[in-house]
Amino acid sequence: NYYRYGTFKDCAARYDHLKFCLSIKTKSSQVAQVMIQKRDADSRAQKKSLPNSEDVWSLRSHPPEELLELARQG
């Protein structure tokens, strides 16, 4: 977690997840389903907004000129 996101993981998120799970036990199945879907969507959106290892690389549309020069010479 430290190398990917730059911070150490703490237990607060896991504790929040536990509290959420306990809170939906008292809800009807339809309400619980909606709450779970909303929480999952929020979690995915938050995770996408964080930096990750894929931000380091950029997709190339063509090979670098240096590589083409080496291929022509060799």
N, CA, C and O atoms as a GROMACS GRO file, in nm:
protein
  296
    1ASN      N    1   0.082  -0.119   0.000
    1ASN     CA    2   0.000   0.000   0.000
    1ASN      C    3   0.087   0.126   0.000
    1ASN      O    4   0.052   0.225  -0.065
    2TYR      N    5   0.197   0.124   0.071
    2TYR     CA    6   0.284   0.242   0.078
    2TYR      C    7   0.342   0.276  -0.059
    2TYR      O    8   0.345   0.392  -0.097
    3TYR      N    9   0.387   0.175  -0.132
    3TYR     CA   10   0.450   0.202  -0.261
    3TYR      C   11   0.348   0.241  -0.368
    3TYR      O   12   0.381   0.317  -0.459
    4ARG      N   13   0.228   0.192  -0.357
    4ARG     CA   14   0.127   0.223  -0.458
    4ARG      C   15   0.059   0.358  -0.432
    4ARG      O   16   0.038   0.435  -0.525
    5TYR      N   17   0.024   0.385  -0.306
    5TYR     CA   18  -0.053   0.505  -0.275
    5TYR      C   19   0.025   0.609  -0.194
    5TYR      O   20  -0.021   0.722  -0.180
    6GLY      N   21   0.142   0.575  -0.142
    6GLY     CA   22   0.223   0.671  -0.069
    6GLY      C   23   0.188   0.686   0.077
    6GLY      O   24   0.240   0.775   0.144
    7THR      N   25   0.100   0.602   0.128
    7THR     CA   26   0.063   0.608   0.269
    7THR      C   27   0.053   0.467   0.325
    7THR      O   28   0.033   0.371   0.251
    8PHE      N   29   0.065   0.458   0.456
    8PHE     CA   30   0.043   0.330   0.522
    8PHE      C   31  -0.106   0.309   0.541
    8PHE      O   32  -0.180   0.405   0.563
    9LYS      N   33  -0.150   0.187   0.533
    9LYS     CA   34  -0.291   0.156   0.550
    9LYS      C   35  -0.324   0.152   0.699
    9LYS      O   36  -0.253   0.089   0.778
   10ASP      N   37  -0.430   0.220   0.737
   10ASP     CA   38  -0.475   0.212   0.875
   10ASP      C   39  -0.604   0.130   0.881
   10ASP      O   40  -0.659   0.092   0.778
   11CYS      N   41  -0.650   0.104   1.000
   11CYS     CA   42  -0.766   0.017   1.017
   11CYS      C   43  -0.898   0.093   1.016
   11CYS      O   44  -1.004   0.031   1.030
   12ALA      N   45  -0.897   0.223   0.999
   12ALA     CA   46  -1.020   0.302   1.004
   12ALA      C   47  -1.118   0.259   0.895
   12ALA      O   48  -1.238   0.249   0.920
   13ALA      N   49  -1.069   0.233   0.776
   13ALA     CA   50  -1.158   0.192   0.667
   13ALA      C   51  -1.222   0.057   0.696
   13ALA      O   52  -1.339   0.036   0.667
   14ARG      N   53  -1.145  -0.033   0.752
   14ARG     CA   54  -1.201  -0.165   0.784
   14ARG      C   55  -1.306  -0.154   0.896
   14ARG      O   56  -1.407  -0.224   0.894
   15TYR      N   57  -1.280  -0.066   0.992
   15TYR     CA   58  -1.376  -0.045   1.100
   15TYR      C   59  -1.504   0.018   1.045
   15TYR      O   60  -1.614  -0.020   1.086
   16ASP      N   61  -1.491   0.113   0.953
   16ASP     CA   62  -1.609   0.174   0.890
   16ASP      C   63  -1.688   0.069   0.813
   16ASP      O   64  -1.811   0.070   0.814
   17HIS      N   65  -1.618  -0.021   0.746
   17HIS     CA   66  -1.686  -0.128   0.671
   17HIS      C   67  -1.762  -0.220   0.767
   17HIS      O   68  -1.874  -0.261   0.738
   18LEU      N   69  -1.702  -0.252   0.880
   18LEU     CA   70  -1.769  -0.335   0.979
   18LEU      C   71  -1.895  -0.266   1.031
   18LEU      O   72  -2.000  -0.329   1.042
   19LYS      N   73  -1.885  -0.138   1.062
   19LYS     CA   74  -2.002  -0.064   1.111
   19LYS      C   75  -2.111  -0.060   1.004
   19LYS      O   76  -2.230  -0.072   1.036
   20PHE      N   77  -2.072  -0.044   0.878
   20PHE     CA   78  -2.169  -0.044   0.769
   20PHE      C   79  -2.239  -0.179   0.760
   20PHE      O   80  -2.362  -0.185   0.748
   21CYS      N   81  -2.163  -0.286   0.767
   21CYS     CA   82  -2.222  -0.420   0.759
   21CYS      C   83  -2.320  -0.445   0.874
   21CYS      O   84  -2.426  -0.504   0.854
   22LEU      N   85  -2.284  -0.399   0.992
   22LEU     CA   86  -2.374  -0.417   1.105
   22LEU      C   87  -2.499  -0.331   1.091
   22LEU      O   88  -2.607  -0.371   1.135
   23SER      N   89  -2.486  -0.214   1.029
   23SER     CA   90  -2.602  -0.126   1.015
   23SER      C   91  -2.702  -0.178   0.913
   23SER      O   92  -2.822  -0.154   0.928
   24ILE      N   93  -2.657  -0.249   0.811
   24ILE     CA   94  -2.752  -0.297   0.710
   24ILE      C   95  -2.824  -0.425   0.752
   24ILE      O   96  -2.920  -0.467   0.688
   25LYS      N   97  -2.778  -0.486   0.859
   25LYS     CA   98  -2.845  -0.608   0.906
   25LYS      C   99  -2.987  -0.578   0.952
   25LYS      O  100  -3.073  -0.666   0.948
   26THR      N  101  -3.012  -0.455   0.996
   26THR     CA  102  -3.145  -0.420   1.046
   26THR      C  103  -3.236  -0.366   0.937
   26THR      O  104  -3.353  -0.338   0.963
   27LYS      N  105  -3.186  -0.350   0.816
   27LYS     CA  106  -3.263  -0.294   0.705
   27LYS      C  107  -3.331  -0.406   0.626
   27LYS      O  108  -3.293  -0.523   0.636
   28SER      N  109  -3.432  -0.369   0.550
   28SER     CA  110  -3.495  -0.467   0.461
   28SER      C  111  -3.397  -0.503   0.350
   28SER      O  112  -3.301  -0.430   0.326
   29SER      N  113  -3.422  -0.612   0.282
   29SER     CA  114  -3.326  -0.657   0.180
   29SER      C  115  -3.316  -0.558   0.064
   29SER      O  116  -3.208  -0.539   0.008
   30GLN      N  117  -3.428  -0.494   0.027
   30GLN     CA  118  -3.424  -0.397  -0.082
   30GLN      C  119  -3.342  -0.274  -0.044
   30GLN      O  120  -3.260  -0.226  -0.122
   31VAL      N  121  -3.365  -0.223   0.076
   31VAL     CA  122  -3.291  -0.106   0.123
   31VAL      C  123  -3.144  -0.140   0.138
   31VAL      O  124  -3.057  -0.060   0.102
   32ALA      N  125  -3.115  -0.257   0.191
   32ALA     CA  126  -2.976  -0.300   0.208
   32ALA      C  127  -2.907  -0.312   0.073
   32ALA      O  128  -2.791  -0.273   0.059
   33GLN      N  129  -2.977  -0.365  -0.026
   33GLN     CA  130  -2.920  -0.380  -0.160
   33GLN      C  131  -2.883  -0.244  -0.218
   33GLN      O  132  -2.775  -0.228  -0.276
   34VAL      N  133  -2.972  -0.146  -0.203
   34VAL     CA  134  -2.945  -0.011  -0.254
   34VAL      C  135  -2.827   0.051  -0.180
   34VAL      O  136  -2.741   0.115  -0.242
   35MET      N  137  -2.822   0.033  -0.049
   35MET     CA  138  -2.712   0.088   0.030
   35MET      C  139  -2.578   0.027  -0.012
   35MET      O  140  -2.478   0.097  -0.022
   36ILE      N  141  -2.578  -0.103  -0.035
   36ILE     CA  142  -2.455  -0.172  -0.076
   36ILE      C  143  -2.410  -0.123  -0.214
   36ILE      O  144  -2.292  -0.098  -0.235
   37GLN      N  145  -2.504  -0.111  -0.307
   37GLN     CA  146  -2.468  -0.064  -0.441
   37GLN      C  147  -2.412   0.078  -0.437
   37GLN      O  148  -2.316   0.108  -0.507
   38LYS      N  149  -2.472   0.164  -0.356
   38LYS     CA  150  -2.424   0.301  -0.345
   38LYS      C  151  -2.285   0.304  -0.284
   38LYS      O  152  -2.197   0.378  -0.330
   39ARG      N  153  -2.265   0.224  -0.180
   39ARG     CA  154  -2.134   0.222  -0.115
   39ARG      C  155  -2.027   0.168  -0.210
   39ARG      O  156  -1.916   0.221  -0.214
   40ASP      N  157  -2.060   0.065  -0.287
   40ASP     CA  158  -1.965   0.010  -0.383
   40ASP      C  159  -1.931   0.111  -0.492
   40ASP      O  160  -1.814   0.124  -0.530
   41ALA      N  161  -2.031   0.182  -0.541
   41ALA     CA  162  -2.007   0.284  -0.644
   41ALA      C  163  -1.919   0.397  -0.590
   41ALA      O  164  -1.828   0.443  -0.658
   42ASP      N  165  -1.947   0.440  -0.467
   42ASP     CA  166  -1.865   0.545  -0.405
   42ASP      C  167  -1.722   0.497  -0.385
   42ASP      O  168  -1.627   0.573  -0.406
   43SER      N  169  -1.707   0.373  -0.344
   43SER     CA  170  -1.574   0.317  -0.322
   43SER      C  171  -1.495   0.309  -0.451
   43SER      O  172  -1.376   0.343  -0.454
   44ARG      N  173  -1.559   0.265  -0.560
   44ARG     CA  174  -1.491   0.258  -0.689
   44ARG      C  175  -1.452   0.396  -0.739
   44ARG      O  176  -1.342   0.415  -0.792
   45ALA      N  177  -1.540   0.493  -0.721
   45ALA     CA  178  -1.511   0.630  -0.765
   45ALA      C  179  -1.394   0.688  -0.687
   45ALA      O  180  -1.308   0.756  -0.743
   46GLN      N  181  -1.391   0.662  -0.557
   46GLN     CA  182  -1.281   0.713  -0.475
   46GLN      C  183  -1.150   0.646  -0.513
   46GLN      O  184  -1.046   0.712  -0.521
   47LYS      N  185  -1.153   0.516  -0.537
   47LYS     CA  186  -1.032   0.444  -0.573
   47LYS      C  187  -0.977   0.491  -0.708
   47LYS      O  188  -0.855   0.499  -0.725
   48LYS      N  189  -1.066   0.522  -0.803
   48LYS     CA  190  -1.021   0.571  -0.933
   48LYS      C  191  -0.958   0.709  -0.924
   48LYS      O  192  -0.872   0.743  -1.006
   49SER      N  193  -0.999   0.788  -0.825
   49SER     CA  194  -0.946   0.924  -0.813
   49SER      C  195  -0.806   0.926  -0.750
   49SER      O  196  -0.736   1.026  -0.759
   50LEU      N  197  -0.767   0.817  -0.686
   50LEU     CA  198  -0.635   0.810  -0.622
   50LEU      C  199  -0.527   0.781  -0.726
   50LEU      O  200  -0.554   0.715  -0.826
   51PRO      N  201  -0.405   0.828  -0.702
   51PRO     CA  202  -0.296   0.794  -0.794
   51PRO      C  203  -0.262   0.646  -0.784
   51PRO      O  204  -0.277   0.586  -0.678
   52ASN      N  205  -0.216   0.589  -0.895
   52ASN     CA  206  -0.174   0.449  -0.893
   52ASN      C  207  -0.057   0.429  -0.989
   52ASN      O  208  -0.014   0.524  -1.054
   53SER      N  209  -0.009   0.309  -0.997
   53SER     CA  210   0.110   0.280  -1.077
   53SER      C  211   0.086   0.301  -1.226
   53SER      O  212   0.182   0.322  -1.301
   54GLU      N  213  -0.037   0.295  -1.272
   54GLU     CA  214  -0.065   0.315  -1.413
   54GLU      C  215  -0.050   0.461  -1.456
   54GLU      O  216  -0.041   0.490  -1.575
   55ASP      N  217  -0.046   0.554  -1.359
   55ASP     CA  218  -0.028   0.695  -1.391
   55ASP      C  219   0.114   0.725  -1.438
   55ASP      O  220   0.139   0.830  -1.498
   56VAL      N  221   0.207   0.635  -1.414
   56VAL     CA  222   0.347   0.657  -1.449
   56VAL      C  223   0.367   0.645  -1.600
   56VAL      O  224   0.447   0.718  -1.658
   57TRP      N  225   0.295   0.554  -1.663
   57TRP     CA  226   0.317   0.524  -1.804
   57TRP      C  227   0.216   0.597  -1.891
   57TRP      O  228   0.100   0.615  -1.854
   58SER      N  229   0.262   0.639  -2.007
   58SER     CA  230   0.170   0.697  -2.105
   58SER      C  231   0.170   0.608  -2.230
   58SER      O  232   0.274   0.555  -2.269
   59LEU      N  233   0.056   0.594  -2.290
   59LEU     CA  234   0.040   0.508  -2.406
   59LEU      C  235   0.099   0.576  -2.529
   59LEU      O  236   0.069   0.692  -2.556
   60ARG      N  237   0.182   0.504  -2.601
   60ARG     CA  238   0.243   0.558  -2.723
   60ARG      C  239   0.156   0.530  -2.843
   60ARG      O  240   0.090   0.425  -2.852
   61SER      N  241   0.155   0.623  -2.937
   61SER     CA  242   0.082   0.600  -3.061
   61SER      C  243   0.175   0.548  -3.169
   61SER      O  244   0.129   0.488  -3.267
   62HIS      N  245   0.306   0.570  -3.152
   62HIS     CA  246   0.405   0.518  -3.248
   62HIS      C  247   0.537   0.497  -3.173
   62HIS      O  248   0.556   0.554  -3.066
   63PRO      N  249   0.629   0.417  -3.228
   63PRO     CA  250   0.755   0.389  -3.160
   63PRO      C  251   0.841   0.516  -3.150
   63PRO      O  252   0.826   0.607  -3.232
   64PRO      N  253   0.929   0.523  -3.051
   64PRO     CA  254   1.018   0.638  -3.039
   64PRO      C  255   1.116   0.644  -3.157
   64PRO      O  256   1.155   0.541  -3.212
   65GLU      N  257   1.155   0.764  -3.194
   65GLU     CA  258   1.247   0.783  -3.307
   65GLU      C  259   1.381   0.714  -3.282
   65GLU      O  260   1.441   0.660  -3.375
   66GLU      N  261   1.429   0.717  -3.157
   66GLU     CA  262   1.557   0.653  -3.126
   66GLU      C  263   1.554   0.504  -3.158
   66GLU      O  264   1.651   0.448  -3.209
   67LEU      N  265   1.443   0.442  -3.129
   67LEU     CA  266   1.429   0.299  -3.156
   67LEU      C  267   1.427   0.273  -3.306
   67LEU      O  268   1.486   0.176  -3.353
   68LEU      N  269   1.360   0.358  -3.380
   68LEU     CA  270   1.357   0.343  -3.525
   68LEU      C  271   1.495   0.362  -3.586
   68LEU      O  272   1.533   0.291  -3.679
   69GLU      N  273   1.572   0.457  -3.534
   69GLU     CA  274   1.709   0.480  -3.582
   69GLU      C  275   1.795   0.357  -3.556
   69GLU      O  276   1.870   0.315  -3.644
   70LEU      N  277   1.785   0.300  -3.437
   70LEU     CA  278   1.863   0.180  -3.406
   70LEU      C  279   1.824   0.063  -3.496
   70LEU      O  280   1.910  -0.014  -3.539
   71ALA      N  281   1.696   0.050  -3.526
   71ALA     CA  282   1.651  -0.058  -3.614
   71ALA      C  283   1.703  -0.040  -3.756
   71ALA      O  284   1.737  -0.137  -3.823
   72ARG      N  285   1.710   0.084  -3.801
   72ARG     CA  286   1.761   0.110  -3.936
   72ARG      C  287   1.911   0.084  -3.945
   72ARG      O  288   1.960   0.038  -4.048
   73GLN      N  289   1.984   0.113  -3.838
   73GLN     CA  290   2.129   0.095  -3.837
   73GLN      C  291   2.167  -0.052  -3.824
   73GLN      O  292   2.268  -0.096  -3.881
   74GLY      N  293   2.090  -0.127  -3.751
   74GLY     CA  294   2.127  -0.265  -3.721
   74GLY      C  295   2.062  -0.359  -3.807
   74GLY      O  296   2.083  -0.479  -3.794
   0.00000   0.00000   0.00000
